[in-house]
């Protein structure tokens, strides 16, 4: 299926590795011009080079910490200066640290708030005016199945990612008349460095792997590319009537009807 994304401009946050990298790679394969950001400049530049080499696409690496308002403003401004506009925004950030309720004091909550929710607020605030100039746009938030089904020992993610969903649904209503769609994708256990971090936090990594996959009907964790395929579709014109949705990519892990 031709998604009609060739020549479009996409910005993918936290895209030097993991899910963000997979999305940026998928966009580049579709012929998009892509800006990516991360805090680690050397890893970011290596990823940009890899994507460009593998796809022939134009990839712009911009070092940015998405918890900092000034760096988000610069990120979007540099993207628009280089590519002349912005069509697709993918919000993403490394997940907040694991922990239960009593392990998290105010400072931990504040850091998680800035990382998980305010990064999305600020990215959208900067990107939307450029989408309005284009007459259309796509905002896709990468969240977690924790918004559908709380995950033990992830109190921060369980709480703050739901706030992202509330923001996305509200924005979907406000932006629909402008032909800007807003959707949230929710990966289940996926083979990324973040997942390995969670495994180590549980003590025995192999035992943790079995624990995380035992309730998945497909019997395995997902691959980053499987999430990226959905994001690419939501970014396309084929998804022009889809907005305000929350879609999990989890091999059937979440059993609820909603």
N, C-alpha and C positions, 0 to 999 in steps of 0.2 A: 504494500500500500504506500503510495506517495503521499506523505503527510503535508506537502506543500510548505515546508519550513525553510527551504533553500533561500539564502539571502536575508533571513530574519536575524534579529539581534537578540541574544539571550545573555542574561547575567545569572550565574550560579554561585551562590555563597557557599563557603566551606567546601571547596571543590578540589582540594589538592589530593584527596584520597577518599576511599569509601563510597558512600552513596552519591555525594556531590560530584565526585570524579566520574562515576558511571553516567550520571545525567549529562555532564558536560561532554563526555565522549559521544554519547548518543546524539546530542544536538549537533555536534561537529560532523558526525556521520550523515546527518540529514542536510548538511550544507549550510548550517547556521554559522554566523560569526559569534564567538562566545567570549565573554569576560568571566574570569574566575578569580576568586579571592581565598586567602587563608592567612594565618598569622606567620607560619614558617615559610620564609621567602624562598629558601633553597628548594624545599619540597614542592612549593607552588610553581617555581620556574621549571623544575624537572617535569612536572605533570603537564604544564602548558606545552613544553617541547614534545613530550610523548604524544599528546593528542594531535598536535599539528603534524607531526611526522606520520602518524597512522592514518590521518584523515585528509590531509591537505587543507584543512580549514584554518582560518585566521583566529588565533587564540590570544587573548590579552590577559596576562597575569597581573593582578593588582594586590599588593600586600595590604590586608585590612583585618582589623579586629572588630567583629560585628557587635561587640559590647560597647564600642565607642561611637558616639553620634557623629563626631567630626570625621572619622574614618569612613563611615557609611556614606556621608555626603560626598566625600572625595571619590569613593568607589563608583557611585552612580555617575558623578560628573565626568570622571575619566572615561567611563564606558561610552557615554553619549558623545563626548568630544572625539573619541577614536572612531566610533561607528556611525555617528550621526543620528542616533535615536535609540529607542529600547522597545522591544516587543514582548519579551518574556522575562519574568523575574521568578527565580526559584529560591525561596528562602530556606535556609538550612543552617544548622550550627551543631557543633559537637554536643552530645547530650550532657545534662547536668550530672554531677557525680551520684553514684548509688548511695543509699542510706535510708534508714527508717526515720520516723517522725522525731524521735528523741535524739537522733544523731545530728540533727540539722539546726544550728542556731540562726539568729537573724542575719548574720553576715553571709552564711551559706545560702539562705533563701534569697537575699538581695542579689548575690552574684548569679544565681540561677534565673532570677527574674529578668535581669539585664540580658543574659545570654539567650534564654528561650523565648521570652515574650517581646521584650523591647527591641530586640534585633529585628523581629518581623515588623513591628510597628514602624520603626525608622526606615527600613528598607522600602516598605510600601509607600511611606510618606514621600520619599525621594523619587521613587520610580513612577508613581501614578501620573504626575503631570506630563511626563514624556509619553506615556501611553495615550493620554488624552489627546496629545498633539498628533499621534498616529491615527486616532480614530478607533482604536481597538487595542486590546492587550490581554495578556495571560499572567496571572499570579498563581503559583503553585507552591504550597508550603509542604515541606517534608516534616512530618511529625512522628507518630509511633502508634502501634496498636494499643498502647496504654490509654489512649483516649476512648477506646471502646471497652477495654477490659483492664483494670488496674493490675500492675505487675508488682509482686512482692519486692520490697527493699528499694523501690524507685519512687519514693514519695514526691520528690521534686518534679520528675517527669510526669507522673500521674496527674499532678495538680496543674502545672504551668502549661503543658501541652493542650489541655482542655481550654485554657484561656486563648490559645492560638486558634483553636476551632471556633470559639465564640467570636473572635475578631474576624476570622475569615467569612463566617456566615453573615455577619453584619456588613462587611465590605462587599460581599456578593450582591446584597440588596442595593447598596448605594451605587455600585459601579455598573450594574447590569445595563442601565440606559446608555452608558458610554461604550458598550460592547467590550467591556473588560470583565473577564471571568476570574473567579477566585475559587480554587479548590485545594483540598488538603489530602495528601497521600500518607498512608500509615503503614510503614513496613513492620512486619513481624520480625522474629529472629532472622538476621541476615549475616552472612559471612563477611564481617568487617572487623577492623581493629577495635572499634567500639564494643562489638560483641565479645571479643577476646578479653577486653578489660572487665566486662561484667562476669565472664567465666572465672577470671582470676580472683575477683572480689568474693566469689562464692567458695573459694578454697581449692577444691579439686576440679581442674578444668574439664577433664573428660567426664566426670560425674555431672558437672554443670551442663555440658553439652547434651548429655542424655536427658537431663531434666528439662531443658528448653525445647527439645524436639519430641518428647514423648507424647505430647498432646496435639501435635501437628499431623493431620490426616495424611499429608504427603510424605511424612516420615523424614524430612530433612529441613535444613535452614534454606532460606532464599539466597539468591545471588544478587548482587547490586544491579546487574544488568536487567533483571526482571522488574525491578522497580523503575528503572530508567525507561523501559519501554512504555509503561503507563504514563510517566511524566511527559514523554515526547508526544503521545497521543493527546493528552490534555492541553499541550501547547499548540496543537494544530488547529486548523480551521474545521476539521472534522468534529471537534469538540465544542463548537461555537455555542451550542445550546445546553452545555453542561456547566453549571456553576453552583456554588454553595455545597458541594458534595464532600463527603469524607469517606475515602475508599481505602480499605486495607489490602495489602499485598502480603499474605501471611500463610499461604498453603492451607487455609481452612482453620487456622488456630482459633480465631474468634467465632464462637458458636451463636452469639446473640443474633436476633432477627433485625436489629437496628444498627 
